[in-house]
Amino acid sequence: MALSQTLPPTQLVPLQVDGLLGLAVLFLILALVAAVLGARGIAGLSMDIAKWLVIIFIVLAVVTFLL
């Protein structure tokens, strides 16, 4: 059964971004859309933010696994 058939349109669940990886994916999508639209400055900045969020996630995951 499709989601639109089970819930009325006013009660659909909005997009939820949880955690560092969710934010990284969000910034990656923003960078891709900005690049397609020709906003190279915003695309580059969004890509840098996504890259750093992934790096922070990996560092925190390694520290968590080691402790």
MDTraj code that builds the backbone (N, CA, C; nanometers):
import mdtraj as md
import numpy as np

residues = "MET ALA LEU SER GLN THR LEU PRO PRO THR GLN LEU VAL PRO LEU GLN VAL ASP GLY LEU LEU GLY LEU ALA VAL LEU PHE LEU ILE LEU ALA LEU VAL ALA ALA VAL LEU GLY ALA ARG GLY ILE ALA GLY LEU SER MET ASP ILE ALA LYS TRP LEU VAL ILE ILE PHE ILE VAL LEU ALA VAL VAL THR PHE LEU LEU".split()
xyz = np.array([
    [0.0833, -0.1171, 0.0000],
    [0.0000, 0.0000, 0.0000],
    [0.0885, 0.1244, 0.0000],
    [0.0590, 0.2198, -0.0798],
    [0.1396, 0.3409, -0.0892],
    [0.1178, 0.4288, 0.0324],
    [0.2161, 0.5133, 0.0629],
    [0.2084, 0.6014, 0.1788],
    [0.0925, 0.6990, 0.1650],
    [0.0673, 0.7475, 0.0446],
    [-0.0411, 0.8436, 0.0260],
    [-0.1780, 0.7792, 0.0467],
    [-0.1859, 0.6475, 0.0365],
    [-0.3129, 0.5799, 0.0594],
    [-0.3361, 0.5529, 0.2078],
    [-0.2307, 0.5447, 0.2866],
    [-0.2463, 0.5133, 0.4277],
    [-0.2613, 0.6386, 0.5131],
    [-0.2040, 0.7503, 0.4740],
    [-0.2117, 0.8737, 0.5502],
    [-0.2745, 0.9831, 0.4652],
    [-0.3589, 1.0656, 0.5246],
    [-0.4091, 1.1812, 0.4496],
    [-0.2932, 1.2748, 0.4154],
    [-0.3044, 1.3528, 0.3090],
    [-0.1922, 1.4396, 0.2669],
    [-0.1476, 1.5379, 0.3741],
    [-0.2343, 1.5767, 0.4650],
    [-0.1945, 1.6725, 0.5682],
    [-0.1112, 1.6081, 0.6778],
    [-0.1061, 1.4739, 0.6826],
    [-0.0325, 1.4068, 0.7877],
    [0.0894, 1.3310, 0.7361],
    [0.1375, 1.3638, 0.6187],
    [0.2577, 1.2992, 0.5683],
    [0.3774, 1.3403, 0.6522],
    [0.4690, 1.2495, 0.6706],
    [0.5870, 1.2737, 0.7537],
    [0.6857, 1.3595, 0.6756],
    [0.7299, 1.4730, 0.7333],
    [0.8272, 1.5563, 0.6617],
    [0.9658, 1.4913, 0.6600],
    [1.0522, 1.5422, 0.5748],
    [1.1895, 1.4925, 0.5664],
    [1.2608, 1.5200, 0.6973],
    [1.3184, 1.4162, 0.7550],
    [1.3913, 1.4316, 0.8805],
    [1.5379, 1.3978, 0.8566],
    [1.6246, 1.4879, 0.8981],
    [1.7684, 1.4672, 0.8845],
    [1.8249, 1.4503, 1.0232],
    [1.8708, 1.3294, 1.0540],
    [1.9251, 1.2998, 1.1856],
    [2.0725, 1.2631, 1.1739],
    [2.1537, 1.3224, 1.2562],
    [2.2933, 1.2839, 1.2642],
    [2.3812, 1.3488, 1.1594],
    [2.5081, 1.3173, 1.1717],
    [2.6076, 1.3774, 1.0828],
    [2.5947, 1.3279, 0.9395],
    [2.5666, 1.1987, 0.9222],
    [2.5559, 1.1470, 0.7858],
    [2.4336, 1.2019, 0.7138],
    [2.3250, 1.2205, 0.7865],
    [2.2064, 1.2809, 0.7264],
    [2.2324, 1.4233, 0.6807],
    [2.3035, 1.4990, 0.7642],
    [2.3398, 1.6355, 0.7255],
    [2.4368, 1.6357, 0.6076],
    [2.5297, 1.5414, 0.6071],
    [2.6251, 1.5332, 0.4966],
    [2.5534, 1.5043, 0.3656],
    [2.4565, 1.4136, 0.3686],
    [2.3787, 1.3838, 0.2468],
    [2.2989, 1.5056, 0.2044],
    [2.2409, 1.5772, 0.3014],
    [2.1651, 1.6980, 0.2688],
    [2.2537, 1.8023, 0.2010],
    [2.3727, 1.8254, 0.2546],
    [2.4639, 1.9224, 0.1939],
    [2.5153, 1.8739, 0.0584],
    [2.5314, 1.7429, 0.0417],
    [2.5721, 1.6891, -0.0872],
    [2.4647, 1.7143, -0.1926],
    [2.3399, 1.6905, -0.1573],
    [2.2297, 1.7162, -0.2508],
    [2.2211, 1.8651, -0.2820],
    [2.2375, 1.9496, -0.1803],
    [2.2373, 2.0942, -0.2028],
    [2.3504, 2.1349, -0.2967],
    [2.4673, 2.0738, -0.2805],
    [2.5807, 2.1048, -0.3679],
    [2.5530, 2.0623, -0.5109],
    [2.4929, 1.9452, -0.5296],
    [2.4629, 1.8989, -0.6649],
    [2.3589, 1.9874, -0.7335],
    [2.2567, 2.0262, -0.6594],
    [2.1541, 2.1142, -0.7172],
    [2.2138, 2.2500, -0.7509],
    [2.2954, 2.3042, -0.6615],
    [2.3586, 2.4336, -0.6870],
    [2.4528, 2.4262, -0.8069],
    [2.5234, 2.3156, -0.8216],
    [2.6143, 2.3010, -0.9356],
    [2.5368, 2.2947, -1.0667],
    [2.4243, 2.2244, -1.0657],
    [2.3427, 2.2164, -1.1877],
    [2.2869, 2.3539, -1.2234],
    [2.2503, 2.4321, -1.1223],
    [2.1944, 2.5649, -1.1468],
    [2.3011, 2.6702, -1.1742],
    [2.4276, 2.6345, -1.1584],
    [2.5357, 2.7258, -1.1923],
    [2.5878, 2.8092, -1.0770],
    [2.5452, 2.7822, -0.9553],
    [2.5937, 2.8561, -0.8390],
    [2.7174, 2.7841, -0.7851],
    [2.8315, 2.8112, -0.8464],
    [2.9521, 2.7364, -0.8132],
    [3.0021, 2.7657, -0.6723],
    [2.9841, 2.8882, -0.6220],
    [3.0298, 2.9223, -0.4880],
    [2.9545, 2.8452, -0.3809],
    [2.8228, 2.8422, -0.3943],
    [2.7398, 2.7686, -0.2984],
    [2.7670, 2.6190, -0.3101],
    [2.7857, 2.5709, -0.4318],
    [2.8130, 2.4282, -0.4515],
    [2.9443, 2.3882, -0.3850],
    [3.0463, 2.4692, -0.4014],
    [3.1752, 2.4386, -0.3401],
    [3.1696, 2.4422, -0.1888],
    [3.1018, 2.5424, -0.1345],
    [3.0895, 2.5537, 0.0105],
    [3.0096, 2.4370, 0.0674],
    [2.9016, 2.4009, 0.0014],
    [2.8201, 2.2884, 0.0478],
    [2.8984, 2.1578, 0.0415],
    [2.9793, 2.1421, -0.0617],
    [3.0592, 2.0210, -0.0743],
    [3.1651, 2.0151, 0.0352],
    [3.2252, 2.1291, 0.0684],
    [3.3225, 2.1319, 0.1777],
    [3.2579, 2.0958, 0.3112],
    [3.1393, 2.1492, 0.3356],
    [3.0688, 2.1178, 0.4600],
    [3.0359, 1.9689, 0.4654],
    [2.9869, 1.9130, 0.3551],
    [2.9546, 1.7698, 0.3509],
    [3.0792, 1.6856, 0.3761],
    [3.1908, 1.7256, 0.3152],
    [3.3160, 1.6517, 0.3336],
    [3.3585, 1.6525, 0.4802],
    [3.3538, 1.7679, 0.5460],
    [3.3942, 1.7766, 0.6858],
    [3.2998, 1.7014, 0.7776],
    [3.1713, 1.7010, 0.7472],
    [3.0769, 1.6245, 0.8290],
    [3.1058, 1.4752, 0.8202],
    [3.1404, 1.4264, 0.7022],
    [3.1741, 1.2852, 0.6872],
    [3.3039, 1.2537, 0.7614],
    [3.4017, 1.3415, 0.7539],
    [3.5285, 1.3203, 0.8244],
    [3.5057, 1.3170, 0.9754],
    [3.4259, 1.4105, 1.0263],
    [3.3952, 1.4129, 1.1697],
    [3.3221, 1.2855, 1.2099],
    [3.2286, 1.2397, 1.1260],
    [3.1565, 1.1166, 1.1556],
    [3.2517, 0.9980, 1.1636],
    [3.3435, 0.9880, 1.0707],
    [3.4365, 0.8744, 1.0692],
    [3.5278, 0.8783, 1.1922],
    [3.5774, 0.9966, 1.2274],
    [3.6633, 1.0085, 1.3446],
    [3.5870, 0.9688, 1.4703],
    [3.4643, 1.0186, 1.4855],
    [3.3853, 0.9846, 1.6038],
    [3.3490, 0.8363, 1.6059],
    [3.3233, 0.7774, 1.4900],
    [3.2922, 0.6340, 1.4852],
    [3.4128, 0.5513, 1.5262],
    [3.5317, 0.5875, 1.4799],
    [3.6527, 0.5132, 1.5163],
    [3.6796, 0.5269, 1.6664],
    [3.6655, 0.6487, 1.7200],
    [3.6866, 0.6689, 1.8638],
    [3.5852, 0.5879, 1.9442],
    [3.4612, 0.5848, 1.8986],
    [3.3585, 0.5084, 1.9693],
    [3.3883, 0.3590, 1.9666],
    [3.4337, 0.3082, 1.8528],
    [3.4647, 0.1661, 1.8430],
    [3.5866, 0.1295, 1.9282],
    [3.6792, 0.2199, 1.9464],
    [3.7994, 0.1925, 2.0241],
    [3.7741, 0.1990, 2.1751],
    [3.6733, 0.2704, 2.2155],
    [3.6477, 0.2845, 2.3605],
    [3.5599, 0.1795, 2.4110],
])
top = md.Topology()
chain = top.add_chain()
for i, resn in enumerate(residues, 1):
    res = top.add_residue(resn, chain, resSeq=i)
    for name in ("N", "CA", "C"):
        top.add_atom(name, md.element.get_by_symbol(name[0]), res)
traj = md.Trajectory(xyz[None], top)
